[in-house]
Amino acid sequence: MKSTTLRAAAACGVALLAVGGITSAATTATAADPVGLHVSGTRLVEQDGTPFVARGVSHAHTWYTSQTPTAVPAIRAAGANALRVVLSGGDRWTENDAADVAAVIALCRANQLVCMLENHDTTGNGEQSGAVSLDRAAYYFISLKSVLQGTEDFIQINIGNEPTGNNEPQVTAWTADTAAAVVKVRAAGLRHNIVVDAPNWGQDWKGVMRDTAATVAAADPEHNTLFSVHMYGVYAQASTITAYLDAFAAQGLPLVIGEFGYDHSDGNPDEATIMSEAVRRGIGYYGWSWSGNGGGVEYLDMVTSFDPARKTTWGTLIFDGPNGIRATARTATFFSGSTATPTATPSTSPTPTPTPTSSPTPTSSPTPTASPTPTPSPTPTSSPTSSPSGACSARLTVSNAWPGGFQGTVDVTAGASALSGWTTTFTLPAGASVSQGWSATFSGSGSTVTATNAAWNGTLRAAQTVSYGFIGSGTAPTGTVPVTCR
């Protein structure tokens, strides 16, 4: 609940790119032929029917854009299999445009995270000044269609965060407004799993979503709507939590706990019951939030100043406690064949951004102003380049390119023996360089790039593969790029 303050969280200002290996072609499939994550009874399942149970946190990208390239891998390394990303359509904060969102999506894929993208501009509509309607929020996601299509296996659309405050007529109108927003998004051709937040600052204490969710579900031609409740002070008693979860189970409707905390200004939620009941019932949950909270709710930070090595009491509980993320998260099968969820927390920390201490509304970071349409680059088809000793091999793939930039991924594979660390080196075309990267430490001179493992992905079993990614500036390489690995 955010009735008196917005919880400022952390996020990333990432450069232009498109999602690697994703096809953006439109589909004519129907609800009977799901394209990715979809609802089956009370469960969220993957395309092949495997249940996906989110164990994640929120990360406020729109307010701390410079933090995302390091925060996303750190959240993954802490054990999460899912991430809820705060965006703005430009109505209340600087717009996260298509190029920026494409960069976030690429980070999600590179770090094997199912990501829920949410528009925060709707927060507290009817009670908080400047909040916009769900109809307005729906148009924002429609404007992102070019970068969203083809991501249905690991991206969810959360149309609007906490789309009403406690005032009327917005609360009572939630049912019709939410159904209309879902229909609008579907009419634009987006087939993703849609997540809809409850009214009353997400806490649904009047029971409007609980009692009318079936109406909204029926309005979705894809039958692929997931309902999200936010559990703060209203859910201070175990009986309140279980009664709410029971109500959705009795109706055969899918539910996710889209936000919760271990304390809040409106009361102390029973986080132990929230987590244990979610695990017992196979319901997903997302804690608020990774870092960067201000305006009096700094206690909701899971790590201090975006440093993954400095977990707070809340961070230790949700990641490492009973029924916590590390013990209960399972990586989506969509990412099968990639590295399993890391088991070590990074020992290095990103450079912290100062946490807001006065105004609850954080200052936005600049959003990239140019957003050229990326054009796919050919994928190298040759064998990976090995070091002479055979200790490891590496392959560089240029997955997308646009005028003046490109996105690359490097897969590092151990040889016949286990590794305790690795370093790769490759050379880009003259004038090209790495402008930012993730899941590795980058160095080098000019067009020669050296990347060394991060703290959490250097130890590999024999034949195990890990990946890191980067955004390049300049001309993209073509053909095979030799990569040495040692």
C-alpha positions in Angstrom: 0.0 0.0 0.0 1.3 3.5 -0.9 -1.4 5.8 0.3 1.0 8.3 1.9 4.2 7.7 0.1 5.6 6.1 -3.0 8.2 3.5 -2.3 11.2 4.6 -4.3 13.1 1.6 -5.6 16.0 0.8 -7.9 16.3 0.6 -11.7 18.4 0.8 -14.8 19.2 3.2 -17.6 20.2 0.9 -20.3 21.0 1.8 -23.9 19.3 0.9 -27.1 18.9 -2.7 -28.0 16.4 -5.3 -29.0 15.8 -8.7 -27.5 18.2 -11.4 -28.7 16.8 -14.3 -30.6 13.2 -13.2 -30.3 10.8 -13.3 -33.2 8.5 -10.3 -33.5 6.2 -11.8 -36.1 2.5 -11.6 -35.3 0.6 -14.7 -34.5 -2.9 -15.9 -35.4 -3.0 -18.5 -32.7 -6.0 -18.6 -30.3 -6.4 -19.0 -26.6 -6.5 -22.8 -27.1 -3.0 -22.5 -28.5 -1.1 -20.5 -25.9 2.1 -18.8 -27.1 3.9 -18.8 -23.7 3.0 -18.2 -20.1 -0.7 -18.7 -19.6 -3.4 -19.4 -17.0 -4.5 -23.0 -16.5 -7.2 -23.2 -13.8 -5.7 -21.6 -10.7 -2.1 -21.9 -12.0 0.3 -19.9 -14.2 2.0 -22.4 -16.5 4.5 -22.3 -19.2 3.7 -23.1 -22.9 4.4 -26.8 -22.3 2.1 -26.8 -19.2 4.8 -26.8 -16.6 3.7 -24.7 -13.6 5.7 -21.5 -13.0 5.7 -20.2 -9.5 7.2 -16.8 -9.2 9.7 -16.1 -6.4 10.8 -12.6 -7.0 11.2 -9.0 -6.0 10.3 -5.6 -7.4 12.9 -3.3 -8.9 11.9 0.3 -9.7 13.6 0.8 -13.0 12.0 4.1 -13.8 13.5 5.9 -10.9 17.0 4.4 -10.8 17.8 3.6 -14.4 21.6 3.5 -13.9 21.4 0.6 -11.4 19.6 -2.0 -13.5 22.6 -3.5 -15.4 24.1 -4.5 -12.0 20.9 -5.0 -10.0 19.3 -7.5 -12.3 22.2 -10.0 -12.2 22.5 -9.5 -8.5 18.8 -10.3 -7.9 19.2 -13.4 -10.0 22.4 -14.4 -8.1 20.5 -14.0 -4.9 18.2 -16.8 -6.1 15.2 -15.1 -7.7 13.4 -16.7 -10.7 11.2 -13.7 -11.3 11.4 -9.9 -11.3 8.8 -7.2 -11.3 10.0 -4.1 -13.1 8.6 -0.6 -12.5 8.1 1.4 -15.6 6.5 4.8 -16.5 4.6 5.7 -19.6 5.7 9.3 -19.2 2.6 10.6 -17.4 4.2 10.9 -14.0 7.9 10.2 -14.5 10.3 10.1 -17.5 9.0 7.7 -20.0 10.6 4.3 -20.4 10.4 4.1 -24.2 10.5 1.1 -26.4 14.3 1.1 -26.7 14.7 1.3 -22.9 12.2 -1.5 -22.3 13.8 -3.7 -25.0 17.0 -3.3 -23.0 15.3 -4.4 -19.8 13.8 -7.4 -21.6 17.2 -8.4 -22.8 18.5 -8.3 -19.3 15.7 -10.5 -18.1 16.4 -13.1 -20.8 20.2 -13.0 -20.2 19.6 -13.6 -16.5 17.0 -16.2 -16.9 14.3 -14.2 -15.1 10.5 -14.2 -15.9 9.8 -10.5 -15.8 6.6 -8.7 -15.0 6.5 -5.2 -16.5 4.2 -2.8 -14.7 3.1 0.8 -15.4 3.4 2.7 -12.2 1.6 5.8 -13.4 -1.8 4.5 -12.3 -0.8 4.3 -8.6 -3.6 5.5 -6.4 -5.9 6.9 -9.1 -8.7 8.9 -7.6 -6.7 9.6 -4.5 -3.2 10.5 -5.5 -2.6 13.6 -7.7 -1.3 12.8 -11.2 -2.3 9.2 -11.3 -3.8 8.1 -14.6 -6.5 5.6 -15.6 -6.0 2.0 -16.6 -7.2 2.9 -20.1 -4.3 5.3 -20.4 -1.9 2.7 -19.0 -3.1 0.2 -21.6 -2.1 2.5 -24.4 1.5 2.6 -23.0 1.8 -1.2 -23.4 0.3 -1.0 -26.9 3.0 1.5 -27.8 5.6 -1.1 -26.8 4.1 -3.8 -29.1 7.2 -3.9 -31.3 9.5 -5.0 -28.5 6.9 -7.1 -26.6 5.9 -9.4 -29.4 7.7 -12.7 -29.2 8.5 -12.5 -25.5 5.4 -14.3 -24.2 7.5 -17.1 -22.7 9.1 -14.9 -20.1 7.4 -11.4 -20.0 4.1 -10.5 -18.3 2.2 -7.3 -18.7 1.0 -5.8 -15.4 -1.2 -3.1 -16.9 -1.3 -0.7 -14.0 0.2 -0.7 -10.4 -2.4 -0.3 -7.6 -4.9 1.4 -10.0 -7.1 3.0 -7.4 -6.7 4.6 -4.0 -9.5 4.2 -1.5 -11.9 6.8 -3.0 -15.0 6.3 -5.1 -16.1 6.0 -7.8 -12.7 4.5 -8.8 -12.9 1.5 -6.5 -16.3 0.4 -7.5 -15.4 1.1 -11.2 -12.4 -1.2 -10.9 -14.2 -4.2 -12.5 -15.4 -2.4 -15.7 -12.2 -0.4 -16.0 -9.9 -3.4 -15.7 -12.0 -5.5 -18.1 -11.9 -2.7 -20.6 -8.1 -2.3 -20.3 -7.6 -6.0 -20.8 -9.8 -6.0 -23.9 -7.9 -3.0 -25.3 -4.5 -4.7 -24.9 -5.8 -7.9 -26.5 -7.3 -6.0 -29.4 -3.9 -4.6 -30.2 -2.6 -8.2 -30.7 -0.7 -8.7 -27.5 -1.1 -12.2 -26.2 1.0 -12.1 -23.0 -0.2 -13.2 -19.6 -1.8 -10.0 -18.3 -1.6 -9.2 -14.6 -4.1 -6.9 -13.0 -3.7 -5.3 -9.6 -6.5 -5.0 -7.0 -8.1 -1.7 -6.1 -7.6 0.0 -2.6 -3.9 0.5 -3.1 -3.7 -3.1 -4.3 -4.9 -4.5 -0.9 -8.5 -5.1 -2.0 -9.8 -4.5 1.6 -13.3 -3.9 0.2 -13.2 -7.2 -1.7 -14.0 -5.7 -5.1 -11.4 -7.8 -7.0 -12.2 -10.9 -4.9 -15.9 -10.7 -5.7 -15.7 -9.6 -9.4 -12.5 -11.2 -10.7 -14.6 -13.8 -12.6 -16.1 -11.0 -14.6 -12.7 -9.7 -15.6 -11.4 -13.1 -16.4 -14.4 -13.8 -18.7 -13.7 -10.5 -20.6 -10.3 -11.7 -21.7 -10.6 -13.4 -25.1 -7.3 -15.2 -24.3 -8.5 -16.4 -20.9 -5.0 -15.4 -19.7 -5.5 -12.9 -16.8 -3.7 -13.3 -13.5 -5.0 -11.4 -10.4 -2.5 -9.6 -8.1 -3.1 -8.6 -4.5 -0.6 -6.5 -2.5 -0.3 -7.5 1.1 0.7 -4.9 3.6 -1.0 -3.7 6.8 -4.4 -5.1 5.9 -2.9 -8.5 6.1 -1.5 -8.4 9.6 -3.5 -11.5 10.7 -2.9 -15.0 9.4 -6.7 -15.6 9.2 -7.1 -12.6 6.8 -4.4 -13.9 4.5 -5.7 -17.5 4.4 -9.3 -16.3 3.9 -8.3 -14.1 0.9 -6.3 -16.9 -0.7 -9.2 -19.4 0.0 -11.7 -17.2 -1.8 -9.7 -17.3 -5.1 -9.1 -21.0 -4.8 -12.8 -21.6 -4.3 -13.6 -19.7 -7.5 -10.9 -21.5 -9.4 -9.2 -18.3 -10.3 -5.4 -17.6 -10.4 -3.8 -15.3 -7.9 -0.3 -13.9 -7.3 1.0 -11.9 -4.4 2.3 -9.0 -6.5 3.8 -7.1 -3.5 4.3 -7.6 0.2 6.6 -6.4 2.9 7.7 -7.2 6.4 6.6 -3.9 7.8 4.6 -0.9 6.6 3.2 2.5 7.7 -0.4 1.1 7.7 0.5 -1.9 9.9 2.7 -4.9 10.2 1.9 -7.6 7.6 2.3 -11.2 8.7 5.1 -12.0 6.2 5.8 -15.4 7.6 2.2 -16.6 6.8 2.2 -14.9 3.5 5.3 -16.8 2.4 4.4 -20.1 4.0 0.9 -20.1 2.5 2.3 -19.1 -0.9 4.7 -22.1 -0.8 2.0 -24.5 0.5 -0.5 -23.5 -2.2 2.0 -23.0 -5.1 1.2 -19.3 -5.4 3.8 -16.8 -6.7 5.1 -13.9 -4.6 7.1 -10.7 -5.2 8.6 -8.8 -2.3 8.9 -5.0 -2.3 11.7 -4.1 -3.0 15.4 -4.6 -3.9 16.7 -1.2 -2.9 16.3 2.6 -3.1 13.2 3.2 -1.0 12.6 6.7 0.4 10.0 8.8 1.9 9.9 7.0 5.2 9.8 3.4 4.0 13.5 2.8 3.7 13.0 -0.3 5.9 11.6 -2.0 2.8 15.1 -2.1 1.2 16.3 -5.7 0.8 19.9 -4.6 0.3 21.5 -1.3 1.4 22.5 1.1 -1.4 22.1 -1.5 -4.1 24.9 -3.5 -2.6 24.0 -7.3 -2.8 26.6 -8.0 -0.1 24.7 -5.8 2.4 21.4 -7.6 2.9 19.0 -6.0 5.4 16.9 -7.9 7.9 14.1 -7.9 5.3 16.4 -9.1 2.5 17.8 -11.9 4.6 14.3 -13.0 5.5 12.9 -13.1 2.0 15.9 -14.5 0.2 17.4 -16.9 2.8 14.7 -17.4 5.4 12.1 -20.3 5.8 9.9 -20.4 2.6 12.2 -17.8 1.1 13.3 -17.3 -2.5 16.5 -19.3 -2.5 14.9 -22.4 -1.0 11.8 -22.4 -3.2 12.5 -20.8 -6.6 12.7 -22.9 -9.7 14.0 -21.5 -13.0 11.5 -21.4 -15.8 11.8 -24.4 -18.1 11.9 -21.9 -21.0 15.5 -21.3 -20.0 16.3 -25.0 -19.9 19.8 -25.8 -21.1 21.1 -22.7 -19.4 22.7 -22.3 -16.1 20.6 -23.2 -13.0 19.7 -20.6 -10.4 23.0 -19.3 -8.8 23.6 -20.3 -5.2 26.0 -17.7 -4.2 25.5 -14.0 -3.5 27.9 -11.7 -5.3 30.7 -10.5 -3.2 31.3 -7.4 -5.2 28.9 -4.5 -5.2 27.8 -1.9 -7.7 28.5 1.7 -7.2 25.5 2.9 -5.1 23.2 5.7 -6.1 22.1 8.0 -3.3 18.8 7.0 -1.7 16.2 9.8 -1.7 15.7 11.0 1.8 13.1 13.7 1.5 10.6 13.6 -1.3 8.8 10.2 -1.8 8.9 10.8 -5.6 12.4 10.1 -6.9 14.1 12.0 -9.5 14.0 10.3 -12.9 17.1 9.5 -14.8 17.2 10.6 -18.5 15.6 8.2 -20.9 17.3 7.6 -24.2 15.8 10.0 -26.8 16.6 8.0 -29.9 15.0 4.6 -30.5 15.9 3.2 -33.9 14.2 0.0 -34.9 16.8 -2.8 -34.4 17.5 -5.1 -37.3 18.6 -8.7 -36.5 22.2 -9.5 -37.2 23.2 -13.0 -38.5 24.0 -15.5 -35.8 27.5 -17.0 -36.1 27.3 -20.7 -37.0 30.9 -21.7 -36.5 32.2 -23.7 -33.6 33.3 -21.9 -30.4 36.9 -20.8 -30.1 38.8 -22.8 -27.5 41.9 -22.0 -25.5 45.0 -24.2 -26.4 44.7 -26.0 -23.1 41.1 -26.9 -23.6 40.2 -25.5 -20.2 37.2 -23.6 -21.6 35.7 -22.4 -24.8 33.6 -19.3 -25.7 31.2 -18.2 -28.5 30.2 -14.7 -29.2 26.8 -14.1 -30.8 25.6 -10.8 -32.2 21.8 -11.1 -31.7 20.6 -7.7 -32.8 22.0 -4.5 -34.4 20.9 -1.0 -35.2 22.6 2.1 -36.6 25.4 2.8 -34.2 25.0 -0.1 -31.8 24.4 -3.8 -31.3 23.8 -6.4 -28.6 26.1 -9.4 -28.0 26.1 -12.5 -25.9 29.0 -14.7 -25.0 28.6 -18.3 -23.9 31.4 -19.7 -21.8 31.7 -23.5 -21.5 34.1 -25.4 -19.3 36.1 -28.1 -20.8 36.7 -31.6 -19.4 37.5 -30.3 -15.9 35.8 -27.9 -13.5 36.8 -24.3 -13.5 37.2 -21.9 -10.6 37.2 -18.8 -12.8 37.5 -17.7 -16.4 38.6 -14.8 -18.6 37.6 -14.2 -22.2 39.1 -11.8 -24.8 37.8 -10.8 -28.2 38.3 -7.9 -30.7 35.5 -5.9 -32.2 35.6 -3.9 -35.5 37.7 -0.8 -35.4 35.9 2.0 -33.6 33.5 -0.4 -31.8 33.5 -0.8 -28.0 31.4 -2.2 -25.2 29.3 0.6 -23.6 27.8 -1.6 -20.9 27.5 -5.2 -19.9 26.2 -7.7 -17.4 27.2 -10.9 -15.7 30.9 -10.2 -16.2 33.6 -7.6 -15.3 34.7 -5.8 -18.5 38.1 -4.2 -19.3 40.3 -3.7 -22.3 41.7 -1.2 -24.6 40.1 0.2 -27.8 38.3 -2.5 -29.6 39.9 -5.3 -27.6 37.5 -6.5 -24.9 38.4 -8.6 -21.9 35.6 -10.0 -19.7 36.2 -11.9 -16.5 33.6 -13.9 -14.6 31.4 -12.2 -12.0 31.7 -13.3 -8.4 28.8 -15.7 -8.7 29.4 -17.4 -12.1 33.1 -18.3 -12.2 32.8 -21.8 -10.7 31.8 -24.2 -13.4 31.4 -27.9 -13.5 32.9 -29.8 -16.4 31.0 -29.0 -19.6 28.8 -26.4 -17.8 27.9 -23.2 -19.7 27.3 -19.7 -18.4 26.5 -16.6 -20.4 27.2 -12.9 -20.2 26.0 -10.0 -22.3 26.8 -6.5 -23.4 25.7 -3.5 -25.4 28.2 -2.4 -28.0 28.5 1.0 -29.7 29.8 1.4 -33.2 29.6 -1.1 -36.1 28.5 -4.6 -35.2 30.9 -7.5 -36.1 29.8 -9.9 -38.8 30.6 -13.6 -39.2 32.6 -15.4 -36.5 34.4 -13.4 -33.8 37.2 -15.4 -32.3 37.1 -15.5 -28.5 39.9 -16.8 -26.4 39.0 -18.4 -23.1 41.4 -19.1 -20.3 
